[in-house]
Amino acid sequence: MDKLSTLIASDTWVPATWEEFLSAVDDPAYGKSKGYYSNGRMRLEMQLSVGFDHSNNHAIIALAINLYGILKGIPFTGLDNCSFRKTGYVEFQPDLAYYVGTKANVIPSGTGIVNLEEYPVPDLVVEVAKSSLLDDRTVKRVLYEDVGIAEYWIVNVETAAVMAYQMSDRGSQRIDTSVMFPGLEIATLDQALQRSLTQDQSQVGAWLMAQFK
């Protein structure tokens, strides 16, 4: 195995050209990985080791956002592990991404990787973090600031809690209530994650609906 392959397999940011990044993400050996590229570095996160807690947190957060948007009549389109690309500059593949309001229908059906030279960045991105928490709080946070994401959430699987940031002018600050989904309190998301430790998703969903009505 060459040096680049070794570094990719360890979920590490690696200095790379854009062409090297494309070659890596097109390699069948990394077909189940998530790809990121920013400032001349790439990171491929292998998905084979994703376990129950990570997957369950992912599902609970998507459930909460979707229920809130539906009950409050907020137009949205949610995307699961979608790739966003500006050729030669950046690529990211968050666990969840949302286009909200007037952007809800901005991406037409049939689109593959979302071309950020043609379409806007999503309004909200969510990363579910277990082994990647430090990276999600640092390098990816800067990446999302740079590309103009309006709101960024990090779900800490170990603590079953959400860190939410509002982003503007290539900076960010912690928030307690969502901006893109007005009135959605981050504390409610934390409680839903805590409930999911002992309740199934139907029970958590019923509780969420009671909070949102």
MDAnalysis code that builds the backbone (N, CA, C; Angstrom):
import MDAnalysis as mda
import numpy as np

u = mda.Universe.empty(639, n_residues=213, atom_resindex=np.repeat(np.arange(213), 3), trajectory=True)
u.add_TopologyAttr("name", ["N", "CA", "C"] * 213)
u.add_TopologyAttr("resid", np.arange(1, 214))
u.add_TopologyAttr("resname", ["MET", "ASP", "LYS", "LEU", "SER", "THR", "LEU", "ILE", "ALA", "SER", "ASP", "THR", "TRP", "VAL", "PRO", "ALA", "THR", "TRP", "GLU", "GLU", "PHE", "LEU", "SER", "ALA", "VAL", "ASP", "ASP", "PRO", "ALA", "TYR", "GLY", "LYS", "SER", "LYS", "GLY", "TYR", "TYR", "SER", "ASN", "GLY", "ARG", "MET", "ARG", "LEU", "GLU", "MET", "GLN", "LEU", "SER", "VAL", "GLY", "PHE", "ASP", "HIS", "SER", "ASN", "ASN", "HIS", "ALA", "ILE", "ILE", "ALA", "LEU", "ALA", "ILE", "ASN", "LEU", "TYR", "GLY", "ILE", "LEU", "LYS", "GLY", "ILE", "PRO", "PHE", "THR", "GLY", "LEU", "ASP", "ASN", "CYS", "SER", "PHE", "ARG", "LYS", "THR", "GLY", "TYR", "VAL", "GLU", "PHE", "GLN", "PRO", "ASP", "LEU", "ALA", "TYR", "TYR", "VAL", "GLY", "THR", "LYS", "ALA", "ASN", "VAL", "ILE", "PRO", "SER", "GLY", "THR", "GLY", "ILE", "VAL", "ASN", "LEU", "GLU", "GLU", "TYR", "PRO", "VAL", "PRO", "ASP", "LEU", "VAL", "VAL", "GLU", "VAL", "ALA", "LYS", "SER", "SER", "LEU", "LEU", "ASP", "ASP", "ARG", "THR", "VAL", "LYS", "ARG", "VAL", "LEU", "TYR", "GLU", "ASP", "VAL", "GLY", "ILE", "ALA", "GLU", "TYR", "TRP", "ILE", "VAL", "ASN", "VAL", "GLU", "THR", "ALA", "ALA", "VAL", "MET", "ALA", "TYR", "GLN", "MET", "SER", "ASP", "ARG", "GLY", "SER", "GLN", "ARG", "ILE", "ASP", "THR", "SER", "VAL", "MET", "PHE", "PRO", "GLY", "LEU", "GLU", "ILE", "ALA", "THR", "LEU", "ASP", "GLN", "ALA", "LEU", "GLN", "ARG", "SER", "LEU", "THR", "GLN", "ASP", "GLN", "SER", "GLN", "VAL", "GLY", "ALA", "TRP", "LEU", "MET", "ALA", "GLN", "PHE", "LYS"])
u.atoms.positions = np.array([
    [0.852, -1.188, 0.000],
    [0.000, 0.000, 0.000],
    [0.890, 1.239, 0.000],
    [0.607, 2.238, -0.860],
    [1.429, 3.429, -0.910],
    [1.102, 4.365, 0.251],
    [1.949, 5.404, 0.425],
    [1.802, 6.318, 1.568],
    [0.457, 7.010, 1.562],
    [0.006, 7.481, 0.382],
    [-1.260, 8.195, 0.294],
    [-2.416, 7.307, 0.724],
    [-2.425, 6.057, 0.274],
    [-3.488, 5.130, 0.640],
    [-3.496, 4.876, 2.146],
    [-2.305, 4.786, 2.745],
    [-2.224, 4.562, 4.186],
    [-2.837, 5.720, 4.944],
    [-2.538, 6.935, 4.528],
    [-3.069, 8.116, 5.200],
    [-4.580, 8.235, 5.013],
    [-5.060, 7.942, 3.811],
    [-6.492, 8.000, 3.553],
    [-7.224, 7.028, 4.473],
    [-6.689, 5.827, 4.603],
    [-7.356, 4.804, 5.395],
    [-7.448, 5.179, 6.865],
    [-6.594, 6.101, 7.332],
    [-6.590, 6.464, 8.743],
    [-7.451, 7.687, 9.034],
    [-8.298, 8.100, 8.070],
    [-9.197, 9.238, 8.266],
    [-8.432, 10.496, 8.664],
    [-7.442, 10.835, 7.874],
    [-6.567, 11.956, 8.160],
    [-6.597, 12.944, 7.002],
    [-6.488, 14.232, 7.316],
    [-6.332, 15.222, 6.251],
    [-4.953, 15.061, 5.626],
    [-4.930, 14.929, 4.295],
    [-3.707, 14.631, 3.565],
    [-3.470, 15.718, 2.517],
    [-2.266, 16.285, 2.430],
    [-1.979, 17.216, 1.334],
    [-2.184, 16.509, 0.001],
    [-2.958, 17.136, -0.894],
    [-3.267, 16.488, -2.176],
    [-3.712, 17.526, -3.186],
    [-3.440, 17.231, -4.449],
    [-3.986, 18.059, -5.514],
    [-5.449, 17.677, -5.729],
    [-6.155, 18.510, -6.459],
    [-7.550, 18.198, -6.786],
    [-7.638, 16.894, -7.573],
    [-6.705, 16.693, -8.489],
    [-6.709, 15.478, -9.307],
    [-6.481, 14.237, -8.441],
    [-5.607, 14.344, -7.444],
    [-5.381, 13.208, -6.541],
    [-6.637, 12.917, -5.726],
    [-7.338, 13.968, -5.320],
    [-8.579, 13.776, -4.583],
    [-9.610, 13.051, -5.430],
    [-9.790, 13.497, -6.681],
    [-10.763, 12.849, -7.557],
    [-10.391, 11.390, -7.804],
    [-9.094, 11.127, -7.962],
    [-8.652, 9.751, -8.170],
    [-8.984, 8.892, -6.957],
    [-8.817, 9.459, -5.770],
    [-9.102, 8.705, -4.546],
    [-10.589, 8.414, -4.400],
    [-11.438, 9.424, -4.627],
    [-12.874, 9.198, -4.428],
    [-13.455, 8.295, -5.512],
    [-12.783, 8.204, -6.648],
    [-13.239, 7.316, -7.714],
    [-12.704, 5.903, -7.577],
    [-11.771, 5.692, -6.630],
    [-11.173, 4.374, -6.415],
    [-12.203, 3.462, -5.738],
    [-12.520, 2.304, -6.320],
    [-13.490, 1.379, -5.701],
    [-13.140, 1.004, -4.269],
    [-11.879, 1.069, -3.914],
    [-11.459, 0.716, -2.554],
    [-12.036, 1.666, -1.520],
    [-12.391, 2.889, -1.970],
    [-12.940, 3.890, -1.062],
    [-14.375, 4.232, -1.429],
    [-15.056, 3.281, -2.051],
    [-16.412, 3.519, -2.544],
    [-17.423, 3.820, -1.454],
    [-17.144, 3.388, -0.218],
    [-18.072, 3.636, 0.887],
    [-17.551, 4.713, 1.843],
    [-16.678, 5.570, 1.328],
    [-16.119, 6.626, 2.175],
    [-16.786, 7.962, 1.873],
    [-16.677, 8.887, 2.828],
    [-17.131, 10.260, 2.650],
    [-15.929, 11.110, 2.277],
    [-16.087, 11.976, 1.262],
    [-14.959, 12.744, 0.776],
    [-15.042, 14.228, 1.087],
    [-13.914, 14.786, 1.532],
    [-13.797, 16.220, 1.800],
    [-12.511, 16.735, 1.153],
    [-12.578, 17.967, 0.628],
    [-11.383, 18.605, 0.072],
    [-11.445, 20.094, 0.363],
    [-10.355, 20.643, 0.876],
    [-10.323, 22.072, 1.188],
    [-8.881, 22.517, 1.360],
    [-8.555, 23.671, 0.782],
    [-7.235, 24.284, 0.963],
    [-6.081, 23.329, 0.669],
    [-6.222, 22.576, -0.435],
    [-5.139, 21.702, -0.856],
    [-4.954, 20.458, -0.012],
    [-5.997, 20.087, 0.756],
    [-5.931, 18.853, 1.548],
    [-7.220, 18.066, 1.357],
    [-7.108, 16.744, 1.499],
    [-8.301, 15.904, 1.386],
    [-8.415, 14.997, 2.610],
    [-9.647, 14.568, 2.853],
    [-9.922, 13.624, 3.935],
    [-10.998, 12.670, 3.453],
    [-10.731, 11.385, 3.544],
    [-11.725, 10.370, 3.242],
    [-12.057, 9.633, 4.524],
    [-13.342, 9.638, 4.903],
    [-13.786, 8.990, 6.123],
    [-14.439, 7.663, 5.768],
    [-13.856, 6.601, 6.242],
    [-14.352, 5.277, 5.915],
    [-15.648, 5.009, 6.672],
    [-16.668, 4.544, 5.967],
    [-17.992, 4.356, 6.540],
    [-18.272, 2.933, 7.025],
    [-17.320, 2.039, 6.846],
    [-17.554, 0.646, 7.201],
    [-17.701, 0.453, 8.707],
    [-17.137, 1.381, 9.499],
    [-17.127, 1.199, 10.949],
    [-18.240, 1.960, 11.662],
    [-19.163, 2.588, 10.927],
    [-20.235, 3.342, 11.561],
    [-21.143, 2.381, 12.319],
    [-21.340, 2.662, 13.608],
    [-22.107, 1.756, 14.453],
    [-23.502, 2.252, 14.763],
    [-24.147, 1.535, 15.685],
    [-25.550, 1.804, 16.019],
    [-25.757, 3.212, 16.558],
    [-24.948, 3.637, 17.529],
    [-25.163, 4.934, 18.164],
    [-25.076, 6.077, 17.152],
    [-24.064, 6.026, 16.297],
    [-23.908, 7.050, 15.261],
    [-25.124, 7.056, 14.339],
    [-25.515, 5.895, 13.868],
    [-26.638, 5.795, 12.939],
    [-27.947, 6.238, 13.585],
    [-28.143, 5.872, 14.848],
    [-29.362, 6.244, 15.556],
    [-29.426, 7.754, 15.789],
    [-28.314, 8.359, 16.180],
    [-28.283, 9.817, 16.351],
    [-28.577, 10.524, 15.043],
    [-28.010, 10.020, 13.963],
    [-28.260, 10.553, 12.625],
    [-29.766, 10.536, 12.327],
    [-30.390, 9.405, 12.589],
    [-31.821, 9.258, 12.300],
    [-32.681, 10.152, 13.193],
    [-32.326, 10.272, 14.467],
    [-33.108, 11.081, 15.402],
    [-33.056, 12.558, 15.010],
    [-31.879, 13.058, 14.644],
    [-31.763, 14.467, 14.259],
    [-32.539, 14.742, 12.976],
    [-32.453, 13.833, 12.009],
    [-33.230, 14.005, 10.779],
    [-34.724, 13.979, 11.081],
    [-35.133, 13.074, 11.951],
    [-36.539, 12.983, 12.342],
    [-37.004, 14.292, 12.975],
    [-36.205, 14.844, 13.874],
    [-36.578, 16.078, 14.562],
    [-36.705, 17.242, 13.587],
    [-35.732, 17.407, 12.718],
    [-35.783, 18.513, 11.752],
    [-36.982, 18.356, 10.830],
    [-37.180, 17.153, 10.317],
    [-38.265, 16.928, 9.370],
    [-39.629, 17.165, 10.009],
    [-39.817, 16.644, 11.213],
    [-41.092, 16.854, 11.899],
    [-41.338, 18.336, 12.162],
    [-40.303, 19.032, 12.605],
    [-40.458, 20.452, 12.902],
    [-40.832, 21.232, 11.642],
    [-40.108, 20.975, 10.569],
    [-40.402, 21.672, 9.319],
    [-41.807, 21.408, 8.813],
    [-42.241, 20.145, 8.910],
    [-43.584, 19.785, 8.446],
    [-44.653, 20.444, 9.312],
    [-44.517, 20.329, 10.641],
    [-45.534, 20.861, 11.539],
    [-45.600, 22.383, 11.516],
    [-44.464, 23.033, 11.251],
    [-44.435, 24.494, 11.221],
    [-44.632, 25.074, 9.826],
    [-44.792, 24.197, 8.841],
    [-45.018, 24.671, 7.481],
    [-43.814, 25.365, 6.858],
    [-42.625, 24.926, 7.208],
    [-41.391, 25.507, 6.659],
    [-40.963, 24.697, 5.440],
    [-40.897, 25.287, 4.269],
    [-40.435, 24.531, 3.094],
    [-38.977, 24.096, 3.283],
    [-38.691, 22.848, 2.977],
    [-37.312, 22.374, 3.093],
    [-37.109, 21.151, 2.217],
    [-35.848, 20.911, 1.874],
    [-35.418, 19.652, 1.263],
    [-34.209, 19.168, 2.033],
    [-34.325, 17.978, 2.615],
    [-33.230, 17.390, 3.370],
    [-32.479, 16.367, 2.535],
    [-31.162, 16.375, 2.644],
    [-30.304, 15.493, 1.859],
    [-29.405, 14.685, 2.791],
    [-29.306, 13.401, 2.512],
    [-28.559, 12.472, 3.351],
    [-27.265, 12.079, 2.654],
    [-26.121, 12.474, 3.242],
    [-24.801, 12.126, 2.696],
    [-24.616, 12.573, 1.250],
    [-25.162, 13.715, 0.899],
    [-25.011, 14.261, -0.453],
    [-23.653, 14.956, -0.587],
    [-23.054, 14.859, -1.763],
    [-21.775, 15.519, -2.028],
    [-21.996, 16.869, -2.711],
    [-21.223, 17.859, -2.270],
    [-21.268, 19.209, -2.823],
    [-19.863, 19.552, -3.297],
    [-19.768, 20.108, -4.501],
    [-18.440, 20.291, -5.104],
    [-18.309, 21.616, -5.838],
    [-17.197, 22.294, -5.599],
    [-16.739, 23.400, -6.444],
    [-15.406, 22.959, -7.016],
    [-15.402, 22.634, -8.311],
    [-14.270, 21.975, -8.947],
    [-12.960, 22.713, -8.690],
    [-11.967, 21.945, -8.223],
    [-10.643, 22.473, -7.987],
    [-10.480, 23.194, -6.671],
    [-11.585, 23.362, -5.927],
    [-11.533, 24.184, -4.724],
    [-11.983, 23.442, -3.473],
    [-13.184, 22.890, -3.523],
    [-13.728, 22.309, -2.300],
    [-14.722, 21.205, -2.616],
    [-14.792, 20.228, -1.735],
    [-15.856, 19.234, -1.745],
    [-16.158, 18.842, -0.306],
    [-17.440, 18.639, -0.009],
    [-17.821, 18.183, 1.312],
    [-19.047, 17.297, 1.205],
    [-19.178, 16.386, 2.151],
    [-20.261, 15.405, 2.156],
    [-20.764, 15.248, 3.589],
    [-21.544, 16.223, 4.069],
    [-22.030, 16.145, 5.455],
    [-23.030, 15.019, 5.641],
    [-23.228, 14.625, 6.880],
    [-24.214, 13.582, 7.174],
    [-25.607, 14.019, 6.746],
    [-25.955, 15.273, 7.007],
    [-27.239, 15.829, 6.600],
    [-27.027, 17.236, 6.066],
    [-27.833, 17.618, 5.091],
    [-27.812, 18.977, 4.566],
    [-29.241, 19.382, 4.232],
    [-29.563, 20.655, 4.466],
    [-30.917, 21.139, 4.237],
    [-30.910, 22.444, 3.448],
    [-31.756, 22.478, 2.422],
    [-32.117, 23.725, 1.740],
    [-33.468, 24.142, 2.298],
    [-33.580, 25.393, 2.704],
    [-34.757, 25.846, 3.450],
    [-35.384, 27.063, 2.786],
    [-36.704, 27.170, 2.917],
    [-37.422, 28.339, 2.420],
    [-37.414, 28.415, 0.909],
    [-37.002, 29.550, 0.376],
    [-37.014, 29.757, -1.083],
    [-36.038, 28.843, -1.810],
    [-35.079, 28.256, -1.094],
    [-34.105, 27.354, -1.717],
    [-34.570, 25.897, -1.723],
    [-35.734, 25.616, -1.138],
    [-36.152, 24.227, -0.943],
    [-36.186, 23.432, -2.239],
    [-36.516, 24.079, -3.350],
    [-36.612, 23.374, -4.635],
    [-35.528, 23.794, -5.623],
    [-34.411, 24.279, -5.101],
    [-33.395, 24.839, -5.986],
    [-32.624, 23.766, -6.761],
    [-32.525, 22.543, -6.217],
    [-31.773, 21.478, -6.890],
    [-32.741, 20.594, -7.662],
    [-32.606, 20.511, -8.977],
    [-33.557, 19.709, -9.758],
    [-33.317, 18.210, -9.615],
    [-34.373, 17.444, -9.793],
    [-34.268, 15.992, -9.803],
    [-33.316, 15.563, -10.910],
    [-32.547, 14.521, -10.661],
    [-31.588, 14.038, -11.652],
    [-30.183, 14.553, -11.435],
    [-30.016, 15.474, -10.485],
    [-28.695, 16.017, -10.180],
    [-27.859, 14.984, -9.440],
    [-26.601, 14.860, -9.813],
    [-25.682, 13.980, -9.100],
    [-25.004, 14.759, -7.995],
    [-23.689, 14.844, -8.047],
    [-22.966, 15.709, -7.117],
    [-23.417, 17.144, -7.355],
    [-23.731, 17.867, -6.283],
    [-24.242, 19.233, -6.427],
    [-23.092, 20.171, -6.785],
    [-23.194, 20.789, -7.950],
    [-22.174, 21.704, -8.457],
    [-22.388, 23.085, -7.837],
    [-21.470, 23.494, -6.970],
    [-21.625, 24.767, -6.271],
    [-21.292, 25.970, -7.135],
    [-20.847, 25.735, -8.355],
    [-20.709, 26.839, -9.310],
    [-22.034, 27.105, -10.015],
    [-22.954, 26.175, -9.883],
    [-24.271, 26.306, -10.510],
    [-25.381, 26.499, -9.484],
    [-25.236, 25.875, -8.317],
    [-26.273, 25.919, -7.289],
    [-25.702, 26.476, -5.985],
    [-26.568, 27.026, -5.109],
    [-26.088, 27.566, -3.838],
    [-25.721, 26.467, -2.851],
    [-24.943, 26.843, -1.846],
    [-24.642, 25.893, -0.758],
    [-25.910, 25.676, 0.059],
    [-26.021, 24.550, 0.747],
    [-27.187, 24.340, 1.616],
    [-27.203, 25.344, 2.767],
    [-28.394, 25.533, 3.345],
    [-28.547, 26.479, 4.445],
    [-28.062, 25.916, 5.772],
    [-28.242, 24.620, 5.968],
    [-27.865, 23.955, 7.212],
    [-27.139, 22.666, 6.882],
    [-26.021, 22.427, 7.537],
    [-25.349, 21.137, 7.433],
    [-25.170, 20.563, 8.831],
    [-25.222, 19.238, 8.912],
    [-25.111, 18.531, 10.183],
    [-24.058, 17.434, 10.048],
    [-23.129, 17.406, 10.991],
    [-22.167, 16.311, 11.081],
    [-22.427, 15.539, 12.374],
    [-22.546, 14.226, 12.261],
    [-22.719, 13.355, 13.426],
    [-21.342, 12.808, 13.779],
    [-20.873, 13.146, 14.970],
    [-19.469, 12.913, 15.298],
    [-19.296, 11.921, 16.434],
    [-18.475, 10.928, 16.183],
    [-18.012, 10.045, 17.248],
    [-16.489, 10.102, 17.250],
    [-15.849, 9.428, 16.311],
    [-14.390, 9.505, 16.231],
    [-13.917, 10.801, 15.579],
    [-14.805, 11.512, 14.866],
    [-14.399, 12.700, 14.100],
    [-14.701, 14.023, 14.804],
    [-15.025, 13.998, 16.107],
    [-15.498, 15.203, 16.787],
    [-14.510, 16.360, 16.702],
    [-13.236, 16.131, 16.977],
    [-12.255, 17.215, 16.940],
    [-12.191, 17.836, 15.554],
    [-12.179, 16.997, 14.542],
    [-12.125, 17.496, 13.172],
    [-13.379, 18.295, 12.816],
    [-14.544, 17.805, 13.248],
    [-15.796, 18.501, 12.951],
    [-15.838, 19.873, 13.617],
    [-15.217, 20.008, 14.778],
    [-15.224, 21.276, 15.512],
    [-14.180, 22.254, 15.001],
    [-13.205, 21.769, 14.244],
    [-12.095, 22.633, 13.825],
    [-12.040, 22.772, 12.301],
    [-11.434, 21.800, 11.629],
    [-11.192, 21.936, 10.189],
    [-12.497, 22.042, 9.399],
    [-13.453, 21.170, 9.686],
    [-14.709, 21.221, 8.927],
    [-15.499, 22.490, 9.249],
    [-15.425, 22.914, 10.482],
    [-16.111, 24.155, 10.847],
    [-15.576, 25.327, 10.022],
    [-14.259, 25.405, 9.869],
    [-13.661, 26.463, 9.046],
    [-14.059, 26.293, 7.584],
    [-14.070, 25.044, 7.112],
    [-14.499, 24.770, 5.738],
    [-15.901, 25.330, 5.499],
    [-16.824, 25.042, 6.411],
    [-18.203, 25.491, 6.232],
    [-18.336, 27.004, 6.394],
    [-17.508, 27.602, 7.232],
    [-17.475, 29.063, 7.300],
    [-17.039, 29.642, 5.959],
    [-15.991, 29.061, 5.383],
    [-15.419, 29.589, 4.140],
    [-16.387, 29.512, 2.968],
    [-17.166, 28.425, 2.885],
    [-18.043, 28.262, 1.719],
    [-19.376, 28.986, 1.871],
    [-19.654, 29.516, 3.073],
    [-20.861, 30.311, 3.252],
    [-22.074, 29.583, 3.762],
    [-21.863, 28.454, 4.471],
    [-22.988, 27.773, 5.124],
    [-23.559, 28.699, 6.194],
    [-24.886, 28.793, 6.288],
    [-25.506, 29.704, 7.253],
    [-25.566, 29.123, 8.658],
    [-25.727, 27.803, 8.759],
    [-25.886, 27.179, 10.073],
    [-25.260, 25.784, 10.063],
    [-24.578, 25.446, 11.147],
    [-23.826, 24.193, 11.229],
    [-24.068, 23.552, 12.595],
    [-24.467, 22.276, 12.569],
    [-24.668, 21.527, 13.808],
    [-23.686, 20.369, 13.868],
    [-23.174, 20.124, 15.063],
    [-22.355, 18.944, 15.328],
    [-23.063, 18.117, 16.386],
    [-23.379, 16.876, 16.067],
    [-24.009, 15.963, 17.019],
    [-22.912, 15.134, 17.670],
    [-22.726, 15.325, 18.971],
    [-21.724, 14.573, 19.725],
    [-22.345, 13.262, 20.195],
    [-21.962, 12.178, 19.560],
    [-22.557, 10.883, 19.866],
    [-22.248, 10.455, 21.302],
    [-21.058, 10.777, 21.792],
    [-20.652, 10.343, 23.130],
    [-21.498, 10.988, 24.220],
    [-21.883, 12.257, 24.031],
    [-22.649, 12.970, 25.056],
    [-24.121, 13.100, 24.696],
    [-24.516, 12.641, 23.507],
    [-25.896, 12.770, 23.030],
    [-26.358, 14.218, 23.130],
    [-25.576, 15.121, 22.526],
    [-25.877, 16.551, 22.577],
    [-25.469, 17.199, 21.262],
    [-26.061, 18.358, 20.987],
    [-25.825, 19.085, 19.741],
    [-25.134, 20.409, 20.031],
    [-24.081, 20.711, 19.271],
    [-23.473, 22.036, 19.265],
    [-23.899, 22.710, 17.973],
    [-24.552, 23.855, 18.066],
    [-25.079, 24.539, 16.886],
    [-24.388, 25.883, 16.718],
    [-24.085, 26.227, 15.473],
    [-23.393, 27.469, 15.162],
    [-24.132, 28.226, 14.061],
    [-24.256, 29.541, 14.245],
    [-24.673, 30.422, 13.161],
    [-23.406, 30.973, 12.522],
    [-23.371, 30.997, 11.191],
    [-22.166, 31.404, 10.490],
    [-22.430, 32.617, 9.615],
    [-21.484, 33.562, 9.628],
    [-21.550, 34.724, 8.742],
    [-20.176, 35.366, 8.684],
    [-19.877, 35.991, 7.542],
    [-18.594, 36.698, 7.361],
    [-17.406, 35.820, 7.723],
    [-17.480, 34.547, 7.336],
    [-16.401, 33.577, 7.548],
    [-16.051, 33.413, 9.025],
    [-17.079, 33.539, 9.866],
    [-16.932, 33.302, 11.292],
    [-18.163, 32.588, 11.802],
    [-18.161, 32.209, 13.088],
    [-19.312, 31.488, 13.630],
    [-19.440, 31.741, 15.120],
    [-20.666, 31.576, 15.619],
    [-20.915, 31.683, 17.041],
    [-21.961, 30.666, 17.457],
    [-21.878, 30.194, 18.704],
    [-22.815, 29.211, 19.210],
    [-24.207, 29.824, 19.329],
    [-25.218, 29.028, 19.054],
    [-26.604, 29.465, 19.180],
    [-27.395, 28.430, 19.960],
    [-28.466, 28.884, 20.612],
    [-29.338, 28.004, 21.369],
    [-30.633, 27.691, 20.637],
    [-30.928, 28.471, 19.595],
    [-32.140, 28.282, 18.799],
    [-31.775, 28.378, 17.327],
    [-32.300, 27.486, 16.521],
    [-31.990, 27.480, 15.100],
    [-32.444, 28.769, 14.430],
    [-31.636, 29.226, 13.499],
    [-31.990, 30.385, 12.678],
    [-32.739, 29.938, 11.429],
    [-32.283, 28.845, 10.826],
    [-32.896, 28.377, 9.585],
    [-34.251, 27.712, 9.827],
    [-34.423, 27.129, 11.013],
    [-35.717, 26.578, 11.416],
    [-36.167, 27.358, 12.660],
    [-36.686, 28.562, 12.452],
    [-36.947, 29.489, 13.557],
    [-37.785, 28.862, 14.670],
    [-37.321, 29.032, 15.897],
    [-38.042, 28.518, 17.056],
    [-37.622, 27.125, 17.489],
    [-36.856, 26.428, 16.684],
    [-36.401, 25.085, 17.044],
    [-35.245, 25.207, 18.033],
    [-35.486, 24.816, 19.277],
    [-34.490, 24.958, 20.335],
    [-33.528, 23.769, 20.340],
    [-32.253, 24.074, 20.447],
    [-31.237, 23.031, 20.451],
    [-31.404, 22.127, 21.667],
    [-31.872, 22.677, 22.783],
    [-32.102, 21.863, 23.986],
    [-33.128, 20.762, 23.725],
    [-34.105, 21.030, 22.861],
    [-35.090, 20.004, 22.516],
    [-34.434, 18.858, 21.764],
    [-33.487, 19.180, 20.898],
    [-32.742, 18.140, 20.183],
    [-31.931, 17.297, 21.164],
    [-31.309, 17.973, 22.136],
    [-30.546, 17.241, 23.152],
    [-31.450, 16.267, 23.904],
    [-32.629, 16.730, 24.271],
    [-33.555, 15.863, 25.002],
    [-34.005, 14.678, 24.156],
    [-34.218, 14.924, 22.868],
    [-34.606, 13.829, 21.974],
    [-33.498, 12.782, 21.888],
    [-32.249, 13.238, 21.789],
    [-31.128, 12.302, 21.746],
    [-31.032, 11.514, 23.050],
    [-31.238, 12.184, 24.178],
    [-31.202, 11.489, 25.460],
    [-32.321, 10.453, 25.557],
    [-33.506, 10.803, 25.082],
    [-34.628, 9.864, 25.109],
    [-34.357, 8.654, 24.227],
    [-33.621, 8.852, 23.151],
    [-33.348, 7.744, 22.232],
    [-32.454, 6.674, 22.853],
    [-31.848, 6.990, 24.000],
    [-31.024, 5.997, 24.685],
    [-31.874, 4.878, 25.279],
    [-33.155, 5.194, 25.570],
    [-34.027, 4.201, 26.205],
    [-35.349, 3.992, 25.469],
    [-35.632, 4.832, 24.460],
    [-36.893, 4.739, 23.735],
    [-36.634, 4.479, 22.259],
    [-37.611, 3.862, 21.587],
    [-37.468, 3.671, 20.148],
    [-37.817, 4.963, 19.416],
    [-37.572, 4.982, 18.123],
    [-37.734, 6.223, 17.373],
    [-39.189, 6.659, 17.258],
    [-40.126, 5.710, 17.290],
    [-41.543, 6.073, 17.283],
    [-41.904, 6.841, 18.549],
    [-41.394, 6.379, 19.677],
    [-41.659, 7.054, 20.944],
    [-41.025, 8.444, 20.970],
    [-39.800, 8.524, 20.490],
    [-39.125, 9.830, 20.446],
    [-39.851, 10.776, 19.494],
    [-40.309, 10.248, 18.365],
    [-41.047, 11.068, 17.405],
    [-42.344, 11.601, 17.976],
    [-43.053, 10.760, 18.730],
    [-44.302, 11.200, 19.364],
    [-44.026, 12.302, 20.375],
    [-42.943, 12.158, 21.136],
    [-42.567, 13.194, 22.098],
    [-42.224, 14.491, 21.383],
    [-41.478, 14.401, 20.301],
    [-41.112, 15.590, 19.528],
    [-42.353, 16.312, 18.996],
    [-43.289, 15.563, 18.462],
    [-44.496, 16.199, 17.941],
    [-45.250, 16.943, 19.031],
    [-45.276, 16.383, 20.237],
    [-45.933, 17.055, 21.346],
    [-45.220, 18.365, 21.702],
    [-43.889, 18.386, 21.582],
    [-43.142, 19.602, 21.876],
    [-43.338, 20.662, 20.800],
    [-43.502, 20.228, 19.556],
    [-43.549, 21.157, 18.435],
    [-44.938, 21.745, 18.185],
    [-45.975, 21.117, 18.707],
    [-47.351, 21.598, 18.435],
    [-47.611, 22.892, 19.206],
])
